Amino acid sequence: MVSISSEFLQTWIISLLWPLTRVMGVIAVAPIFSRNSIPNMVKLGFGVMLTLIILPTLPPLPYFEIFSFQGLLILVQQLIIGLAIGFSMALVFAAVEVAGQLIGMSMGLGFASFFDPSQGQTTAVSRFLGLLAMLIFLSLDGHLMIVTAIANSFVSMPITLSGGGINPMKIAMWGEVIFSAGLLLALPAVAALLITNMALGILTRTAPQLNLFGIGFPITLSMGFVVLALVLPGMLQPIERLIEQGVSHMSEVAVPTSPLSK
C-alpha cells in the first residue's frame, strides 16, 4: 500500500499554492482576464492551468509550514506581487477611459451616462474608447504578453521570504505618467468643445432671446461627434505606445533580488 507522508503532501500543496496565488492576483485585476463577464470558475481553472504550466520552470521553493507565520507572509507577498503586475496594465485602460470620460462630459453626454456593472457610472464615449483599447490590446497579443510577464516575474521576483519585492514608487510614478497621457489623449477634443462652448456663450450674450438649452446641446453634441471622428485615427498610435509601455512596466515593478536571498 502506498503511503503519503504529511511532509510530502504539504510540499505539493505549497508548490502549487504560492505560484497560484500570484497568478490569481494578476488575473483578478489585469485587463481582459478580470472582466465580470468571465465566470469565476473559468478564471480559477485558467489560473490553475497556467500555474501547472509554469511550475516545472520554477526554482526550488523555500519550505515553511502552510499555516506558519512565514508561510502566510509568503502567501500575502505573492498576492501583492500579482496585484501589482496586473494593476500596471490596468492603469493603461483606466487612462483611456478617463480620456473618454472627459470628452463625454464636454460633449454633454453626462446626462446620458449609464451604470456599468464592471466600472460603475460611466459615459458612452468612455465605454467606447475602453472597447477600442481592448481591441487594440488583443490585436497586439497583449493577453499573451501578460502571460509572459507572469512567467518572467518568477525569475525577477522569486518566491522567497527575503530579497526582491514590489517597488511602490515605480507604481506611483507610472500612475502619474499614465494619467497625464490620458489627459493628452482627450486634449484635442476637449479644446475643440471648449471653443464651441465659448462661441455659444458669445452668441447667447449677443442674442439673449435664443434658448441656450434648445440649441446649445444639439450643437455641442454634433460638434463632439465630428471632433471625435477626426481625432479617433490619431489615437491608435498613442494607445499602442501606452500598451507597450504598460507591458514593459510590468517587469519593472520589482526590487532586484539581493545575492543573500538566492
C-alpha positions as CSV (number, residue, x, y, z in Angstrom):
1,M,0.0,0.0,0.0
2,V,1.3,3.4,-1.0
3,S,1.6,5.8,2.0
4,I,1.9,9.5,1.6
5,S,3.6,11.4,4.4
6,S,2.3,14.8,5.6
7,E,5.6,16.5,4.6
8,F,5.3,15.2,1.1
9,L,1.6,16.3,0.8
10,Q,2.5,19.7,2.3
11,T,5.3,20.2,-0.2
12,W,3.0,19.6,-3.1
13,I,0.4,22.0,-1.7
14,I,3.0,24.7,-1.2
15,S,4.5,24.2,-4.6
16,L,1.0,24.9,-6.2
17,L,-0.5,27.3,-3.7
18,W,2.2,30.0,-3.7
19,P,2.6,30.4,-7.5
20,L,-1.2,30.1,-7.9
21,T,-1.7,33.0,-5.5
22,R,0.5,35.2,-7.7
23,V,-1.2,34.1,-10.9
24,M,-4.7,34.7,-9.5
25,G,-3.6,38.1,-8.2
26,V,-2.7,39.1,-11.8
27,I,-6.0,37.6,-13.2
28,A,-8.0,39.5,-10.6
29,V,-7.0,43.0,-11.9
30,A,-5.4,42.6,-15.3
31,P,-7.4,43.7,-18.4
32,I,-9.5,41.1,-20.3
33,F,-8.9,38.4,-17.6
34,S,-10.6,40.4,-14.8
35,R,-13.9,41.1,-16.6
36,N,-17.0,40.3,-14.7
37,S,-18.5,38.6,-17.8
38,I,-16.0,35.8,-17.3
39,P,-17.2,33.3,-14.7
40,N,-15.1,32.9,-11.6
41,M,-14.7,29.1,-12.2
42,V,-13.3,29.8,-15.6
43,K,-10.8,32.3,-14.1
44,L,-9.8,29.8,-11.4
45,G,-9.4,27.0,-14.0
46,F,-7.3,29.2,-16.2
47,G,-5.1,30.2,-13.2
48,V,-4.6,26.5,-12.2
49,M,-3.7,25.5,-15.8
50,L,-1.3,28.4,-16.2
51,T,0.3,27.6,-12.8
52,L,0.8,23.9,-13.7
53,I,2.5,25.0,-17.0
54,I,4.8,27.4,-15.2
55,L,5.5,25.1,-12.3
56,P,8.3,23.0,-13.9
57,T,10.3,26.1,-14.7
58,L,10.4,27.4,-11.1
59,P,13.5,27.1,-8.9
60,P,13.2,25.2,-5.6
61,L,10.8,26.8,-3.3
62,P,11.5,27.5,0.4
63,Y,10.0,25.1,2.8
64,F,7.7,26.5,5.5
65,E,4.6,25.2,7.1
66,I,1.4,26.4,5.3
67,F,-0.2,27.9,8.4
68,S,3.0,29.2,10.0
69,F,3.8,32.9,10.1
70,Q,6.4,32.6,7.4
71,G,4.1,30.6,5.2
72,L,1.3,33.2,5.5
73,L,3.7,36.0,4.9
74,I,4.9,34.5,1.6
75,L,1.3,33.9,0.6
76,V,0.4,37.6,1.2
77,Q,3.6,38.7,-0.6
78,Q,2.7,36.6,-3.7
79,L,-0.8,38.1,-3.7
80,I,0.6,41.7,-3.6
81,I,3.1,41.0,-6.4
82,G,0.4,39.6,-8.6
83,L,-1.9,42.5,-7.9
84,A,0.9,45.0,-8.7
85,I,1.7,43.3,-12.0
86,G,-1.9,43.3,-13.2
87,F,-2.5,46.8,-11.9
88,S,0.4,48.2,-14.0
89,M,-1.6,47.2,-17.2
90,A,-5.0,48.1,-15.8
91,L,-3.8,51.7,-15.4
92,V,-3.4,51.9,-19.2
93,F,-7.1,51.1,-19.7
94,A,-8.1,53.5,-16.8
95,A,-6.2,56.3,-18.6
96,V,-8.0,55.7,-21.9
97,E,-11.4,55.6,-20.1
98,V,-10.6,58.8,-18.2
99,A,-9.9,60.4,-21.7
100,G,-13.4,59.2,-22.8
101,Q,-15.0,60.5,-19.6
102,L,-13.5,64.0,-20.2
103,I,-14.7,64.0,-23.8
104,G,-18.1,62.7,-23.0
105,M,-18.7,65.3,-20.2
106,S,-17.5,68.1,-22.5
107,M,-20.0,66.9,-25.2
108,G,-22.8,66.9,-22.7
109,L,-23.2,63.1,-22.6
110,G,-23.0,63.3,-18.8
111,F,-26.8,63.4,-19.0
112,A,-26.8,60.0,-20.8
113,S,-24.4,58.2,-18.5
114,F,-25.4,54.7,-17.6
115,F,-24.4,52.2,-14.9
116,D,-21.8,49.7,-16.0
117,P,-21.6,46.7,-13.6
118,S,-17.8,46.3,-14.1
119,Q,-16.8,50.0,-13.8
120,G,-19.8,51.9,-12.2
121,Q,-21.1,55.1,-13.6
122,T,-19.5,55.9,-17.0
123,T,-20.3,57.7,-20.2
124,A,-20.9,56.2,-23.6
125,V,-17.7,57.7,-25.0
126,S,-15.6,56.3,-22.1
127,R,-17.1,52.8,-22.7
128,F,-16.4,53.1,-26.5
129,L,-12.8,54.1,-26.0
130,G,-12.4,51.3,-23.5
131,L,-13.6,48.8,-26.0
132,L,-11.4,50.3,-28.7
133,A,-8.3,50.0,-26.4
134,M,-9.3,46.4,-25.6
135,L,-9.4,45.5,-29.4
136,I,-6.0,47.2,-29.9
137,F,-4.7,45.3,-26.9
138,L,-5.9,42.0,-28.3
139,S,-4.5,42.8,-31.8
140,L,-1.1,43.3,-30.2
141,D,-1.3,39.9,-28.4
142,G,-1.4,41.8,-25.1
143,H,-3.0,38.8,-23.4
144,L,0.0,36.7,-24.3
145,M,2.3,39.5,-23.1
146,I,0.6,39.4,-19.7
147,V,1.1,35.6,-19.5
148,T,4.8,36.1,-20.5
149,A,5.1,38.8,-17.8
150,I,3.7,36.4,-15.2
151,A,6.2,33.7,-16.1
152,N,9.1,36.2,-16.1
153,S,8.1,37.6,-12.8
154,F,9.1,34.3,-11.1
155,V,12.7,35.0,-12.3
156,S,12.9,38.7,-11.3
157,M,10.8,38.2,-8.2
158,P,11.4,34.6,-7.0
159,I,9.2,33.1,-4.3
160,T,11.3,33.8,-1.2
161,L,10.8,35.4,2.2
162,S,13.7,37.8,1.7
163,G,15.1,39.7,-1.3
164,G,13.1,41.0,-4.2
165,G,9.7,42.6,-3.9
166,I,7.5,45.4,-5.2
167,N,8.8,48.9,-5.6
168,P,5.8,51.2,-4.7
169,M,7.5,54.3,-6.1
170,K,7.6,52.7,-9.6
171,I,3.9,52.1,-9.5
172,A,3.2,55.7,-8.2
173,M,5.4,57.2,-10.9
174,W,3.7,55.0,-13.6
175,G,0.3,56.2,-12.4
176,E,1.4,59.8,-12.8
177,V,2.7,59.2,-16.3
178,I,-0.3,57.2,-17.5
179,F,-3.0,59.6,-16.3
180,S,-1.2,62.6,-17.9
181,A,-1.2,60.6,-21.1
182,G,-4.9,60.1,-20.7
183,L,-5.4,63.8,-20.4
184,L,-3.3,64.4,-23.5
185,L,-5.5,61.9,-25.4
186,A,-8.6,63.9,-24.6
187,L,-7.0,67.3,-25.1
188,P,-7.8,67.9,-28.8
189,A,-11.4,67.0,-28.4
190,V,-11.8,68.9,-25.1
191,A,-10.1,72.0,-26.6
192,A,-12.4,72.0,-29.6
193,L,-15.5,71.6,-27.5
194,L,-14.3,74.4,-25.2
195,I,-14.1,76.7,-28.2
196,T,-17.6,75.6,-29.2
197,N,-19.0,76.4,-25.7
198,M,-17.2,79.8,-25.8
199,A,-18.8,80.6,-29.1
200,L,-22.2,79.6,-27.7
201,G,-21.6,81.9,-24.8
202,I,-20.9,84.8,-27.0
203,L,-23.9,84.0,-29.2
204,T,-26.1,84.0,-26.1
205,R,-24.8,87.3,-24.9
206,T,-25.4,88.9,-28.3
207,A,-28.9,87.3,-28.8
208,P,-30.4,86.7,-25.3
209,Q,-33.7,85.7,-26.8
210,L,-32.1,82.4,-28.1
211,N,-32.8,79.3,-26.0
212,L,-29.4,78.1,-25.0
213,F,-30.6,74.7,-23.9
214,G,-32.6,74.3,-27.1
215,I,-29.7,75.0,-29.5
216,G,-26.6,74.5,-27.3
217,F,-27.0,70.9,-26.6
218,P,-27.5,69.7,-30.2
219,I,-24.6,71.9,-31.4
220,T,-22.3,70.7,-28.7
221,L,-23.2,67.0,-29.2
222,S,-22.9,67.2,-33.0
223,M,-19.5,69.0,-32.7
224,G,-18.3,66.4,-30.3
225,F,-19.1,63.5,-32.6
226,V,-17.4,65.4,-35.5
227,V,-14.3,66.1,-33.5
228,L,-14.2,62.5,-32.1
229,A,-14.4,61.1,-35.6
230,L,-11.5,63.3,-36.7
231,V,-9.2,62.5,-33.7
232,L,-10.0,58.8,-33.5
233,P,-7.5,57.7,-36.1
234,G,-4.8,59.7,-34.3
235,M,-5.4,57.8,-31.1
236,L,-4.3,54.5,-32.5
237,Q,-0.5,55.0,-32.1
238,P,-0.7,56.7,-28.6
239,I,-2.8,53.8,-27.3
240,E,-0.4,51.2,-28.8
241,R,2.5,53.0,-27.3
242,L,0.8,53.1,-23.9
243,I,0.1,49.4,-24.0
244,E,3.7,48.6,-24.9
245,Q,4.9,50.8,-22.1
246,G,2.5,49.0,-19.7
247,V,3.8,45.6,-20.8
248,S,7.4,46.7,-20.1
249,H,6.5,48.3,-16.8
250,M,5.0,45.0,-15.6
251,S,8.6,43.7,-15.4
252,E,9.9,46.9,-13.8
253,V,7.9,47.0,-10.6
254,A,10.3,44.6,-8.9
255,V,13.1,45.4,-6.5
256,P,16.2,43.5,-7.6
257,T,16.8,40.4,-5.6
258,S,19.8,40.6,-3.2
259,P,22.5,37.9,-3.5
260,L,21.8,36.8,0.1
261,S,18.3,35.7,-0.9
262,K,19.4,33.3,-3.6
